[in-house]
């Protein structure tokens, strides 16, 4: 860290860690001097807890580059916010991060001026929404606000995480959508972001600049953790010819570990001698898989799991295995592909757009989510290797962290964005929710992608509040698919007053489905503004229903059909009976 001790960020600090000329406030320039613009880099999560993997590892790498090579005309200022305070200069964190020991500096409130740039580099889904008014105020003062978007996976694959994570991620996205620019870590994530803005950006009134920059990697980066366990194990393999396959990453449902283990079990049963090496800590929703790995008959022989691996272990694995398996069902980027290519390790990856974007023709690919398809791909790769025909990764392009940060700054500071999203308000649309949105999760369905699926269970499938609505006429539209046994169906209800007053209802049956995927249209009227409007869709044992979208519209003026008239009469009858 000594190389960064002369960082301009620390050049003006006195013995207490404050900037000597300004008393810790970096905004007031010396007489006759023009204050440099600030690049305010959000490190809120890194300040709180550094997991040293995933996003925190990216934030650390970018921050090192920014502090050691400050962009011309800007002073880099790491900042952070908390649940009980707004943004502060992260002086205590930064002096420690750079190895500078000068006492305890003061984390003063951030002070901004026109021309400054706030960059939400870190991901903190609970703190950022709380600071929305601060961002709006800064934008009024001439500060550009941009955020890095690592992925939308908690929303487009909510089954792979907890509902609370999906909920906070949705609130985070709704907050950062008001930024001036959004920088994705891949073109694929930028495309997902554009699609999300098109679906849910209706309330926005400003254009949003979109860009992307791949993450970096560096050979010879100092190792942060060490362990010789894996190196000793791999040393014993150097004399045999058994192919060894490597998986790198936290054990999570979306990472494909279960499918990969299933595939290797089939191969072992068929007599193929091959090793599976897994490096990664256990994550969420993987208790059963972790137990299966630890108790496996092949563990320690042809199955190795390093759940507390250091960087030396990871390096030894990259150097001694024969192929990286990237089996994730979705990713924002795929850094292990880069790490493997840097070391000449061949790659077998799931055929995802983002993996094609990163690895191109320099990797082999597989499709399918069952054991048979992956086992066949592994056998095919082994045959290609024996013939010398496996795709080689040595010429796969990748960026150093210096090059990556330079591309990021092209967007963040220099305005070289790749696209601009412009709002196109849909007439009458008030709000839209994916079926899997945790705010409408009734608990009786299964979240699959952006849908909620009933699976023939007589339990609430969709249940939740819409938010505030003014007085007027409205229509709820439910979109999805449904299969019905005989005359079965499900009921959709719109309530207020904590479920005591029914505003509208619809019986969803096979006969009322529209060709455009609309399952139900439920009109209702409010005499006064309310903030307790609820929807409830209850499944049925005779109905397999999948809800993909729920929308709220201002009601169009049109004559009521027989179904709407019947629903209105049923609603009046219900309220009369419960009065």
C-alpha positions as CSV (number, residue, x, y, z in Angstrom):
1,X,0.0,0.0,0.0
2,X,3.0,2.3,0.3
3,X,2.7,3.1,-3.4
4,X,-0.5,5.0,-2.7
5,X,0.7,7.0,0.4
6,X,1.2,10.1,-1.8
7,X,-2.4,10.0,-3.1
8,X,-3.7,13.5,-3.7
9,X,-6.6,12.6,-1.4
10,X,-4.2,12.5,1.6
11,X,-1.8,15.3,0.5
12,X,-3.5,18.0,2.6
13,X,-4.1,16.0,5.8
14,X,-2.6,17.1,9.0
15,X,-1.5,14.8,11.8
16,X,-5.1,14.3,12.9
17,X,-6.1,13.2,9.5
18,X,-8.0,16.4,8.6
19,X,-7.3,18.5,5.6
20,X,-5.1,21.2,7.2
21,X,-6.3,24.1,5.0
22,X,-10.0,23.4,5.4
23,X,-10.6,21.9,8.8
24,X,-11.8,18.7,7.2
25,X,-14.3,20.3,4.8
26,X,-12.9,20.0,1.3
27,X,-15.2,22.6,-0.2
28,X,-13.6,25.9,0.6
29,X,-10.6,26.6,-1.6
30,X,-7.6,28.6,-0.5
31,X,-7.7,32.3,-1.4
32,X,-7.1,32.8,-5.1
33,X,-7.4,29.1,-6.0
34,X,-10.2,27.3,-7.8
35,X,-11.5,24.3,-5.9
36,X,-11.2,21.1,-7.9
37,X,-14.4,19.2,-8.7
38,X,-15.2,16.3,-6.5
39,X,-15.8,12.7,-7.6
40,X,-17.8,11.4,-4.6
41,X,-17.5,7.6,-4.6
42,X,-20.1,5.8,-2.5
43,X,-18.5,3.0,-0.4
44,X,-21.3,2.6,2.1
45,X,-21.3,-1.2,2.2
46,X,-17.5,-1.5,2.1
47,X,-17.2,0.8,5.1
48,X,-19.8,-1.3,7.0
49,X,-18.4,-4.7,6.1
50,X,-15.9,-5.9,3.6
51,X,-16.7,-9.5,2.6
52,X,-13.6,-9.4,0.2
53,X,-15.7,-11.2,-2.5
54,X,-18.3,-10.3,-5.0
55,X,-19.2,-6.6,-5.2
56,X,-17.0,-5.5,-2.3
57,X,-14.0,-7.0,-4.1
58,X,-14.9,-5.0,-7.2
59,X,-15.4,-1.8,-5.2
60,X,-11.9,-2.2,-3.6
61,X,-10.2,-2.8,-6.9
62,X,-11.9,0.3,-8.5
63,X,-11.1,2.4,-5.5
64,X,-7.4,1.5,-5.6
65,X,-7.3,2.7,-9.2
66,X,-9.2,5.9,-8.5
67,X,-7.1,6.8,-5.5
68,X,-3.7,6.0,-7.1
69,X,-4.6,7.7,-10.4
70,X,-7.1,10.5,-9.8
71,X,-8.8,11.7,-12.9
72,X,-7.6,15.0,-14.2
73,X,-9.6,17.9,-12.7
74,X,-11.3,15.9,-10.0
75,X,-10.4,15.0,-6.4
76,X,-11.6,11.5,-5.5
77,X,-13.6,11.5,-2.2
78,X,-14.9,8.2,-0.9
79,X,-18.2,8.8,1.0
80,X,-20.8,6.8,2.9
81,X,-24.2,7.0,4.4
82,X,-26.0,5.1,7.1
83,X,-29.5,4.4,8.3
84,X,-29.3,7.2,10.8
85,X,-27.3,9.9,8.9
86,X,-26.7,11.3,5.4
87,X,-23.5,11.1,3.4
88,X,-20.2,11.7,5.1
89,X,-16.7,11.9,3.8
90,X,-15.2,8.4,4.5
91,X,-11.9,9.9,5.9
92,X,-11.3,7.3,8.6
93,X,-12.0,4.4,6.2
94,X,-9.8,5.9,3.5
95,X,-6.8,6.6,5.6
96,X,-6.9,3.0,6.8
97,X,-7.6,1.7,3.3
98,X,-4.4,3.4,2.0
99,X,-2.3,2.4,5.0
100,X,-1.9,6.0,6.2
101,X,-1.5,6.3,9.9
102,X,-2.0,9.8,11.1
103,X,-4.6,9.6,13.9
104,X,-8.4,9.5,13.6
105,X,-9.6,11.9,10.8
106,X,-13.0,13.5,11.0
107,X,-15.9,12.1,8.8
108,X,-17.5,15.5,8.0
109,X,-20.8,15.8,6.2
110,X,-20.4,15.9,2.4
111,X,-20.5,19.4,0.9
112,X,-21.1,19.8,-2.8
113,X,-21.0,22.3,-5.5
114,X,-22.1,22.5,-9.2
115,X,-19.8,20.3,-11.3
116,X,-19.3,17.6,-8.7
117,X,-20.2,14.0,-9.6
118,X,-21.7,11.4,-7.2
119,X,-20.9,7.8,-8.2
120,X,-22.9,5.1,-6.5
121,X,-20.2,2.4,-6.9
122,X,-21.1,0.3,-4.0
123,X,-24.4,-1.6,-3.7
124,X,-26.4,-0.8,-0.6
125,X,-30.1,-1.5,-1.3
126,X,-31.4,-0.3,2.1
127,X,-29.4,2.9,2.5
128,X,-29.7,4.3,-1.0
129,X,-33.5,4.6,-1.0
130,X,-33.4,6.5,2.3
131,X,-31.1,9.1,0.6
132,X,-33.4,9.8,-2.4
133,X,-34.2,13.4,-1.3
134,X,-30.5,14.0,-0.9
135,X,-29.8,12.9,-4.5
136,X,-32.6,15.1,-5.8
137,X,-31.2,18.1,-3.9
138,X,-27.8,17.5,-5.2
139,X,-29.1,17.3,-8.8
140,X,-30.8,20.7,-8.3
141,X,-27.4,22.1,-7.2
142,X,-25.7,20.9,-10.4
143,X,-24.3,17.6,-9.2
144,X,-24.4,14.7,-11.6
145,X,-25.6,11.5,-10.0
146,X,-24.7,8.1,-11.5
147,X,-24.9,4.5,-10.2
148,X,-23.2,1.2,-11.1
149,X,-25.7,-1.6,-11.7
150,X,-24.2,-5.1,-11.2
151,X,-27.3,-7.1,-12.1
152,X,-31.1,-7.3,-11.8
153,X,-31.1,-10.9,-10.7
154,X,-33.1,-10.5,-7.4
155,X,-35.9,-9.3,-9.7
156,X,-35.6,-11.5,-12.8
157,X,-34.6,-14.6,-10.8
158,X,-36.3,-14.0,-7.4
159,X,-36.5,-17.7,-6.7
160,X,-32.8,-17.7,-6.2
161,X,-32.9,-15.4,-3.2
162,X,-35.1,-14.3,-0.3
163,X,-38.2,-12.1,-0.8
164,X,-36.6,-9.4,1.4
165,X,-33.7,-9.1,-1.0
166,X,-35.9,-8.8,-4.0
167,X,-38.0,-6.2,-2.2
168,X,-35.0,-4.0,-1.3
169,X,-33.5,-4.4,-4.8
170,X,-36.8,-3.2,-6.4
171,X,-36.8,-0.1,-4.1
172,X,-33.1,0.5,-4.9
173,X,-33.8,0.3,-8.6
174,X,-36.8,2.7,-8.3
175,X,-34.5,5.1,-6.5
176,X,-31.5,5.0,-8.9
177,X,-33.8,5.2,-11.9
178,X,-33.9,9.0,-11.1
179,X,-30.2,9.3,-11.6
180,X,-28.6,11.1,-14.6
181,X,-26.8,7.9,-15.7
182,X,-26.6,4.2,-15.0
183,X,-23.4,2.2,-15.7
184,X,-23.8,-1.6,-16.1
185,X,-21.0,-4.1,-15.7
186,X,-21.9,-5.8,-19.1
187,X,-23.9,-5.1,-22.2
188,X,-26.3,-7.8,-21.1
189,X,-27.0,-6.1,-17.8
190,X,-27.5,-2.8,-19.7
191,X,-30.1,-4.5,-21.9
192,X,-31.9,-5.9,-18.8
193,X,-31.8,-2.4,-17.3
194,X,-33.3,-0.8,-20.5
195,X,-36.1,-3.4,-20.5
196,X,-36.8,-2.8,-16.8
197,X,-37.0,1.0,-17.4
198,X,-39.3,0.5,-20.4
199,X,-41.7,-1.6,-18.2
200,X,-41.5,0.3,-14.9
201,X,-40.1,3.7,-15.7
202,X,-43.5,5.2,-16.6
203,X,-43.5,7.7,-13.7
204,X,-40.1,9.1,-14.8
205,X,-40.0,12.4,-16.7
206,X,-36.3,12.6,-17.6
207,X,-34.0,10.7,-19.9
208,X,-31.5,8.3,-18.4
209,X,-28.1,7.7,-19.9
210,X,-27.0,4.1,-20.1
211,X,-23.5,2.6,-20.4
212,X,-21.5,-0.5,-19.7
213,X,-17.9,-1.4,-18.9
214,X,-16.5,-4.8,-18.2
215,X,-14.9,-5.5,-14.9
216,X,-11.1,-5.9,-14.8
217,X,-8.6,-8.4,-13.5
218,X,-4.9,-8.3,-12.8
219,X,-2.2,-11.0,-12.8
220,X,0.1,-10.7,-9.8
221,X,-2.4,-8.8,-7.6
222,X,-1.3,-9.2,-4.0
223,X,-3.2,-12.0,-2.3
224,X,-5.4,-11.0,0.6
225,X,-5.8,-14.4,2.1
226,X,-3.6,-17.5,2.1
227,X,-4.0,-21.2,2.7
228,X,-1.8,-24.0,1.5
229,X,-4.4,-26.8,1.8
230,X,-5.5,-26.9,-1.8
231,X,-1.9,-26.5,-3.1
232,X,-0.9,-29.6,-1.2
233,X,-3.8,-31.6,-2.6
234,X,-3.3,-30.4,-6.2
235,X,0.4,-31.2,-6.0
236,X,-0.5,-34.9,-5.7
237,X,-2.5,-34.7,-9.0
238,X,0.4,-33.6,-11.2
239,X,1.4,-37.2,-12.1
240,X,-2.1,-38.6,-13.0
241,X,-4.2,-38.0,-16.2
242,X,-7.6,-37.8,-14.5
243,X,-9.4,-34.6,-15.9
244,X,-10.3,-32.1,-13.1
245,X,-13.2,-29.6,-13.5
246,X,-13.4,-26.5,-11.4
247,X,-16.3,-24.4,-10.2
248,X,-15.6,-21.0,-8.5
249,X,-18.2,-18.9,-6.7
250,X,-20.5,-18.8,-3.7
251,X,-22.8,-21.8,-3.4
252,X,-26.2,-20.4,-4.4
253,X,-29.2,-21.9,-6.2
254,X,-28.6,-20.0,-9.4
255,X,-24.9,-21.0,-9.7
256,X,-25.8,-24.5,-11.0
257,X,-23.9,-26.6,-8.4
258,X,-26.8,-29.0,-7.9
259,X,-27.1,-29.7,-11.6
260,X,-23.3,-30.1,-11.9
261,X,-23.1,-32.6,-9.0
262,X,-26.0,-34.5,-10.6
263,X,-24.1,-34.7,-13.9
264,X,-20.9,-35.9,-12.2
265,X,-22.8,-38.6,-10.3
266,X,-24.1,-39.9,-13.6
267,X,-20.6,-39.8,-15.1
268,X,-19.1,-41.7,-12.1
269,X,-21.9,-44.3,-12.2
270,X,-21.1,-44.8,-15.9
271,X,-17.4,-45.4,-15.1
272,X,-15.9,-42.1,-16.1
273,X,-13.0,-41.1,-13.9
274,X,-13.1,-37.3,-13.4
275,X,-12.8,-34.8,-10.6
276,X,-15.1,-32.0,-9.5
277,X,-13.5,-29.2,-7.5
278,X,-15.7,-26.6,-5.9
279,X,-14.3,-23.4,-4.4
280,X,-16.9,-21.2,-2.7
281,X,-18.5,-20.4,0.6
282,X,-22.0,-21.7,1.3
283,X,-24.6,-19.0,0.6
284,X,-28.4,-18.7,1.0
285,X,-30.9,-21.5,0.4
286,X,-28.2,-24.2,0.1
287,X,-28.4,-26.0,3.4
288,X,-29.5,-29.3,1.7
289,X,-26.9,-29.0,-1.0
290,X,-24.1,-28.3,1.5
291,X,-25.1,-31.3,3.6
292,X,-25.1,-33.4,0.4
293,X,-21.6,-32.2,-0.5
294,X,-20.2,-32.8,2.9
295,X,-21.6,-36.3,3.2
296,X,-21.0,-37.4,-0.4
297,X,-19.3,-40.8,-0.9
298,X,-16.8,-39.2,-3.3
299,X,-15.8,-36.3,-1.0
300,X,-12.0,-36.1,-0.6
301,X,-11.5,-38.4,-3.6
302,X,-13.2,-37.3,-6.8
303,X,-15.2,-34.5,-5.2
304,X,-13.5,-31.6,-3.3
305,X,-15.2,-28.6,-1.8
306,X,-13.1,-25.8,-0.3
307,X,-15.6,-23.7,1.6
308,X,-13.0,-21.5,3.3
309,X,-10.5,-21.2,0.5
310,X,-7.8,-18.5,0.5
311,X,-6.5,-16.8,-2.6
312,X,-3.6,-19.3,-2.7
313,X,-6.1,-22.1,-2.8
314,X,-7.9,-20.5,-5.7
315,X,-4.6,-19.9,-7.6
316,X,-3.6,-23.5,-7.1
317,X,-7.0,-24.7,-8.4
318,X,-6.7,-22.5,-11.5
319,X,-3.2,-23.8,-12.2
320,X,-3.9,-27.5,-11.6
321,X,-7.4,-28.1,-13.0
322,X,-8.2,-28.8,-16.6
323,X,-11.4,-26.9,-17.2
324,X,-13.6,-24.3,-15.6
325,X,-17.3,-25.1,-15.5
326,X,-19.5,-21.9,-15.4
327,X,-22.9,-23.3,-14.8
328,X,-24.7,-20.2,-13.5
329,X,-28.3,-19.8,-14.6
330,X,-27.7,-16.1,-14.9
331,X,-24.9,-13.6,-14.1
332,X,-24.1,-9.9,-14.3
333,X,-20.7,-10.6,-15.7
334,X,-18.7,-13.8,-14.9
335,X,-15.3,-12.8,-13.4
336,X,-14.2,-16.5,-13.1
337,X,-14.2,-16.7,-16.9
338,X,-11.7,-13.9,-17.0
339,X,-9.6,-15.4,-14.2
340,X,-9.5,-18.7,-16.0
341,X,-8.6,-17.2,-19.4
342,X,-5.7,-15.2,-17.8
343,X,-4.2,-18.5,-16.7
344,X,-4.9,-20.4,-19.9
345,X,-7.6,-22.6,-18.3
346,X,-10.3,-23.8,-20.8
347,X,-13.9,-23.0,-20.1
348,X,-17.2,-24.9,-20.4
349,X,-20.0,-22.4,-19.8
350,X,-23.7,-22.3,-19.9
351,X,-24.9,-20.7,-23.1
352,X,-25.9,-17.3,-21.6
353,X,-25.8,-14.0,-23.5
354,X,-23.5,-12.5,-20.9
355,X,-21.0,-15.5,-21.1
356,X,-21.1,-15.2,-24.9
357,X,-20.4,-11.5,-24.5
358,X,-17.4,-12.2,-22.2
359,X,-15.9,-15.3,-23.7
360,X,-17.1,-15.3,-27.3
361,X,-15.6,-18.2,-29.4
362,X,-12.9,-18.8,-26.7
363,X,-15.1,-21.2,-24.6
364,X,-17.3,-24.3,-25.1
365,X,-21.0,-24.0,-24.2
366,X,-23.8,-26.2,-23.0
367,X,-27.6,-25.8,-22.8
368,X,-30.2,-27.5,-20.7
369,X,-30.9,-27.5,-17.0
370,X,-30.8,-31.3,-16.4
371,X,-28.0,-33.6,-15.5
372,X,-28.1,-35.5,-18.8
373,X,-27.4,-32.4,-20.9
374,X,-24.4,-31.2,-18.8
375,X,-23.0,-34.8,-18.5
376,X,-23.1,-35.0,-22.3
377,X,-21.4,-31.6,-22.6
378,X,-18.6,-32.8,-20.2
379,X,-18.0,-36.0,-22.2
380,X,-17.9,-34.0,-25.4
381,X,-15.4,-31.6,-24.0
382,X,-13.2,-34.5,-22.8
383,X,-13.3,-36.0,-26.3
384,X,-12.4,-32.6,-27.9
385,X,-9.5,-32.2,-25.4
386,X,-8.2,-35.7,-26.4
387,X,-8.3,-34.6,-30.0
388,X,-6.7,-31.2,-29.3
389,X,-9.9,-29.4,-30.5
390,X,-11.2,-27.8,-27.3
391,X,-11.6,-24.0,-27.5
392,X,-8.6,-22.3,-26.1
393,X,-9.0,-19.1,-23.9
394,X,-5.5,-17.6,-24.4
395,X,-6.7,-15.0,-26.9
396,X,-9.9,-14.1,-25.1
397,X,-9.8,-10.3,-24.6
398,X,-9.9,-9.0,-21.0
399,X,-9.2,-5.7,-19.2
400,X,-6.8,-4.9,-16.5
401,X,-8.4,-2.9,-13.6
402,X,-6.7,0.2,-14.9
403,X,-8.3,-0.3,-18.3
404,X,-11.7,-1.2,-16.8
405,X,-11.8,2.0,-14.6
406,X,-10.8,4.1,-17.6
407,X,-13.8,2.8,-19.5
408,X,-16.0,3.4,-16.5
409,X,-14.8,7.0,-16.2
410,X,-15.5,7.5,-19.9
411,X,-19.2,7.2,-19.0
412,X,-19.2,8.6,-15.5
413,X,-17.1,11.7,-16.1
414,X,-16.8,12.2,-19.8
415,X,-20.3,11.5,-21.0
416,X,-19.4,8.7,-23.5
417,X,-22.6,6.7,-22.8
418,X,-23.7,3.9,-25.0
419,X,-27.5,4.6,-25.0
420,X,-30.1,7.0,-23.8
421,X,-33.5,5.7,-22.4
422,X,-36.3,8.2,-22.9
423,X,-39.6,7.9,-21.0
424,X,-42.6,7.0,-23.0
425,X,-45.6,7.3,-20.7
426,X,-48.4,4.8,-21.3
427,X,-51.8,6.6,-21.2
428,X,-53.7,5.8,-18.1
429,X,-51.0,3.4,-16.6
430,X,-50.6,4.1,-12.8
431,X,-48.4,1.2,-11.7
432,X,-47.1,-2.1,-12.9
433,X,-45.8,-5.2,-11.0
434,X,-44.2,-8.4,-12.1
435,X,-46.2,-11.4,-10.8
436,X,-43.1,-12.4,-8.7
437,X,-42.9,-8.9,-7.0
438,X,-42.4,-9.6,-3.3
439,X,-44.8,-6.8,-2.5
440,X,-47.6,-8.9,-4.0
441,X,-46.5,-12.3,-2.8
442,X,-49.4,-14.1,-1.2
443,X,-47.3,-17.0,0.0
444,X,-49.2,-19.7,-1.7
445,X,-47.3,-19.7,-5.0
446,X,-43.8,-20.4,-6.3
447,X,-41.7,-17.6,-7.8
448,X,-40.3,-18.6,-11.2
449,X,-38.5,-15.8,-12.9
450,X,-40.8,-12.8,-13.1
451,X,-43.9,-15.0,-12.6
452,X,-45.7,-16.4,-9.6
453,X,-47.1,-19.9,-10.2
454,X,-50.0,-21.5,-8.4
455,X,-49.2,-25.2,-8.8
456,X,-52.8,-26.2,-8.2
457,X,-52.9,-25.0,-4.6
458,X,-56.0,-23.5,-3.0
459,X,-53.9,-20.7,-1.3
460,X,-53.4,-17.0,-1.9
461,X,-51.2,-16.6,-4.9
462,X,-51.2,-12.8,-5.1
463,X,-51.8,-10.7,-2.1
464,X,-50.6,-7.2,-1.3
465,X,-51.1,-3.4,-1.3
466,X,-50.8,-1.2,-4.4
467,X,-50.0,2.0,-2.6
468,X,-51.9,5.3,-2.7
469,X,-54.7,6.1,-5.2
470,X,-56.8,9.3,-5.5
471,X,-60.5,9.3,-6.0
472,X,-61.7,8.1,-9.4
473,X,-62.4,5.1,-11.6
474,X,-59.7,2.4,-12.0
475,X,-59.1,-0.9,-13.6
476,X,-56.8,-3.7,-12.5
477,X,-55.5,-5.9,-15.3
478,X,-54.0,-9.3,-14.5
479,X,-51.9,-11.0,-17.2
480,X,-50.6,-14.6,-17.3
481,X,-51.6,-18.1,-18.3
482,X,-54.0,-20.7,-16.9
483,X,-54.8,-24.3,-17.4
484,X,-58.2,-25.5,-16.0
485,X,-59.5,-29.0,-15.2
486,X,-63.2,-29.0,-16.2
487,X,-65.1,-25.9,-15.0
488,X,-62.5,-24.8,-12.4
489,X,-61.2,-21.3,-12.0
490,X,-59.8,-18.8,-9.5
491,X,-61.2,-15.6,-8.0
492,X,-59.5,-12.2,-8.0
493,X,-60.6,-9.5,-5.5
494,X,-59.8,-5.9,-4.9
495,X,-60.3,-4.7,-1.3
496,X,-59.7,-1.7,1.0
497,X,-60.3,-1.1,4.7
498,X,-57.9,-4.0,5.7
499,X,-60.0,-6.4,3.6
500,X,-63.4,-5.4,5.0
501,X,-64.7,-3.6,1.9
502,X,-64.7,-5.3,-1.5
503,X,-64.2,-2.8,-4.4
504,X,-64.2,-5.3,-7.3
505,X,-64.0,-8.9,-8.2
506,X,-63.6,-11.2,-11.1
507,X,-63.9,-14.9,-11.7
508,X,-61.0,-16.1,-13.9
509,X,-61.9,-19.1,-16.0
510,X,-60.8,-20.6,-19.3
511,X,-63.7,-18.9,-21.1
512,X,-62.6,-15.3,-20.1
513,X,-58.9,-15.5,-21.1
514,X,-58.0,-13.0,-23.8
515,X,-55.5,-13.8,-26.6
516,X,-53.1,-11.1,-25.4
517,X,-52.6,-12.9,-22.1
518,X,-55.1,-10.9,-20.1
519,X,-56.7,-13.1,-17.4
520,X,-58.9,-10.5,-15.8
521,X,-60.0,-6.9,-15.9
522,X,-61.4,-5.7,-12.6
523,X,-63.0,-2.2,-12.6
524,X,-63.5,-0.4,-9.3
525,X,-64.3,3.1,-8.1
526,X,-63.0,5.2,-5.2
527,X,-65.0,8.1,-3.7
528,X,-62.0,9.3,-1.7
529,X,-58.3,8.9,-1.9
530,X,-57.0,5.8,-0.2
531,X,-53.6,4.2,0.6
532,X,-54.9,0.7,1.6
533,X,-56.0,-0.8,-1.8
534,X,-55.2,-4.5,-1.8
535,X,-55.4,-7.3,-4.4
536,X,-55.9,-10.9,-3.7
537,X,-55.8,-13.8,-6.2
538,X,-56.4,-17.3,-4.6
539,X,-55.4,-20.4,-6.4
540,X,-57.4,-23.6,-6.9
541,X,-56.7,-27.3,-6.8
542,X,-58.3,-27.6,-10.3
543,X,-56.4,-24.7,-11.8
544,X,-52.8,-24.2,-12.7
545,X,-52.4,-20.4,-12.9
546,X,-49.3,-18.3,-13.6
547,X,-49.5,-14.6,-13.0
548,X,-46.9,-12.6,-15.0
549,X,-48.0,-9.1,-14.5
550,X,-50.4,-6.9,-12.5
551,X,-51.3,-3.4,-13.8
552,X,-53.4,-0.6,-12.4
553,X,-54.9,1.9,-14.9
554,X,-57.2,4.8,-14.9
555,X,-60.5,3.3,-16.1
556,X,-61.3,3.9,-19.7
557,X,-64.8,5.2,-20.5
558,X,-66.7,2.4,-22.1
559,X,-69.8,0.4,-21.7
560,X,-69.7,-2.4,-19.2
561,X,-69.8,-5.9,-20.6
562,X,-72.0,-8.7,-19.0
563,X,-69.0,-10.0,-17.0
564,X,-68.3,-6.5,-15.5
565,X,-72.0,-6.0,-14.7
566,X,-72.0,-9.3,-12.9
567,X,-68.9,-8.5,-11.0
568,X,-70.3,-5.1,-10.0
569,X,-73.5,-6.8,-8.7
570,X,-71.5,-9.4,-6.9
571,X,-69.4,-6.7,-5.2
572,X,-72.5,-4.9,-4.0
573,X,-74.0,-8.1,-2.7
574,X,-70.7,-8.9,-0.8
575,X,-70.5,-5.5,0.8
576,X,-74.2,-5.6,1.8
577,X,-73.8,-9.0,3.4
578,X,-70.7,-7.9,5.4
579,X,-72.0,-4.5,6.4
